[in-house]
Amino acid sequence: MPDDLSIDNIAGIGPVTKQKLHDGGILNIMDLATRNISDIADLIGGDSEKASDFITKARSYLMEKGVLSKDFMSATELYKIRKSIERISTGARNLDGLFEGGIETGAITEFYGEFGSGKTQICHTMSVVVQMPKDKGGLDGSTIYIDTENTFRPERIAQIAENRGLDPLKVMERIIVARAYNSSHQELLLKAIGKYIENEGVRLVIVDSVTSHYRSDFPGRGTLAERQQRLNGFMHQLLRTAEMYNIAVVVTNQVQSSPDSFFGDPTKPVGGHVVAHMSTYRVYLRKSGKARVARMVDSPYMAEREVVFIVSEKGIEDAPEDKKK
């Protein structure tokens, strides 16, 4: 990261505009570059053209400093950048294999499935594993955990940490939990995480679940358009945050039953095309006896296949028969 990320470096931002941006939570150039035009326009008085100019200049500044990739580059250059992507283990070797080594940084990974399918267990496990050294599957980083369903449990974190040979108190100290009470609050929390990512060494952001509040705050078909627009804005900012700070983002999603499905599994994820298009990797989880099955549903380059894992005192891990292989 460049040493000087002050928005004073952006031409056209004077003391008055700077104060307006600070009041709105835009504390540095990274914050400015991750926001959308309407957010910035609202803060500076409704001037969309000026807001767009500020965001463009912020991105150009970060490109010059090497934080962001150039707008145009050869596939060879992009391939070299992709080779340096970091990954976080899920805690289960089988599930890591679905992603060819673990959850990658700079992307959104979505896990969806029915209750009890293992979504929150994966989130709890990864909150612990990310703190481990790279040779142990982690990135020696902290976690921001946005909890929308009141499912985060520090007792579970302590159990997973202890069973993985870590100090539970030290592990919990590096997990920043933010409880979201409605969709507007969820959006405000996302806008405020920039300073925590920088100050706390965050390498993983979790939203469990991403659609819960939108589903309850916008019921019925009459509010569908507004719901999808708001959800689209949230997902876009999540992806920009992942790319800008080179962190991994994991979101969980609820499912609903499709009444017009006569064959196969009738469950489908909530959020429609908005969540589907913005998630880099999409994994469907389901129960199979005492085990859980994960299927890669959507990926830019990985094959669609299934793997099996279990939930235990260590969080999630491979089934005993797979460990012996």
Secondary structure as GFF3:
##gff-version 3
##sequence-region A 1 325
A	DSSP	three_ten_helix	7	9	.	.	.	ID=ss1
A	DSSP	alpha_helix	15	23	.	.	.	ID=ss2
A	DSSP	alpha_helix	29	34	.	.	.	ID=ss3
A	DSSP	alpha_helix	37	44	.	.	.	ID=ss4
A	DSSP	alpha_helix	48	64	.	.	.	ID=ss5
A	DSSP	alpha_helix	75	83	.	.	.	ID=ss6
A	DSSP	beta_strand	87	88	.	.	.	ID=ss7
A	DSSP	alpha_helix	93	98	.	.	.	ID=ss8
A	DSSP	beta_strand	103	104	.	.	.	ID=ss9
A	DSSP	beta_strand	108	113	.	.	.	ID=ss10
A	DSSP	alpha_helix	119	129	.	.	.	ID=ss11
A	DSSP	three_ten_helix	134	136	.	.	.	ID=ss12
A	DSSP	beta_strand	142	147	.	.	.	ID=ss13
A	DSSP	alpha_helix	154	163	.	.	.	ID=ss14
A	DSSP	alpha_helix	168	173	.	.	.	ID=ss15
A	DSSP	beta_strand	175	179	.	.	.	ID=ss16
A	DSSP	alpha_helix	183	191	.	.	.	ID=ss17
A	DSSP	alpha_helix	194	200	.	.	.	ID=ss18
A	DSSP	beta_strand	202	208	.	.	.	ID=ss19
A	DSSP	alpha_helix	212	217	.	.	.	ID=ss20
A	DSSP	three_ten_helix	221	223	.	.	.	ID=ss21
A	DSSP	alpha_helix	224	245	.	.	.	ID=ss22
A	DSSP	beta_strand	248	253	.	.	.	ID=ss23
A	DSSP	beta_strand	255	257	.	.	.	ID=ss24
A	DSSP	beta_strand	267	269	.	.	.	ID=ss25
A	DSSP	alpha_helix	272	278	.	.	.	ID=ss26
A	DSSP	beta_strand	281	288	.	.	.	ID=ss27
A	DSSP	beta_strand	291	298	.	.	.	ID=ss28
A	DSSP	beta_strand	306	312	.	.	.	ID=ss29
A	DSSP	beta_strand	315	317	.	.	.	ID=ss30
A	DSSP	alpha_helix	320	323	.	.	.	ID=ss31
###
